[in-house]
């Protein structure tokens, strides 16, 4: 299985997590870091199952 980088941001009202390298918008959130990670992992799995593995970008983005 391919590894996907996940960014987690702490905000005043909780945590937001989103993956890098997927086509489309995938976001998870939670009151704790663990909840946000669990939510985004579930969202990633659903996104890949729905749209197929071709939504995983194979090239590194240019910064």
C-alpha positions in Angstrom: 0.0 0.0 0.0 1.2 3.5 -0.9 1.9 5.9 1.9 0.1 9.3 1.9 1.3 12.3 3.7 -1.2 13.9 6.1 -1.0 17.5 7.4 -2.7 18.1 10.7 -3.4 21.6 11.9 -4.4 22.6 15.4 -7.0 25.3 15.6 -8.7 27.0 18.6 -11.8 24.7 18.1 -10.1 21.4 17.3 -7.9 19.7 14.7 -8.1 19.6 10.9 -6.3 17.0 8.8 -5.9 16.7 5.1 -3.8 14.5 2.8 -1.2 15.6 0.3 -1.1 14.0 -3.1 -4.8 13.1 -3.8 -6.9 14.6 -6.5 -10.0 16.2 -5.1 -10.8 17.5 -1.6 -10.4 15.2 1.4 -10.6 16.6 4.9 -10.9 15.2 8.4 -11.6 17.0 11.7 -11.9 16.2 15.4 -11.7 17.6 18.9 -8.4 15.7 19.3 -5.4 14.9 17.1 -6.4 11.2 17.2 -10.0 12.0 16.1 -8.9 14.1 13.2 -6.5 11.4 12.0 -9.1 8.7 12.3 -11.6 10.9 10.4 -9.2 11.7 7.6 -8.1 8.1 7.2 -11.7 7.1 6.8 -12.3 9.9 4.3 -9.2 8.8 2.3 -10.3 5.2 2.2 -13.8 6.3 1.0 -12.3 8.6 -1.6 -10.1 5.9 -3.1 -12.9 3.3 -3.0 -15.3 5.7 -4.7 -13.0 7.3 -7.4 -10.4 4.5 -7.8 -6.6 4.5 -7.3 -6.0 6.8 -10.2 -6.8 9.8 -7.9 -3.5 9.2 -6.2 -1.0 11.6 -7.8 2.1 9.9 -8.9 4.3 13.0 -9.4 5.6 15.2 -6.6 4.0 18.7 -6.7 6.3 21.5 -7.7 6.7 24.1 -4.9 
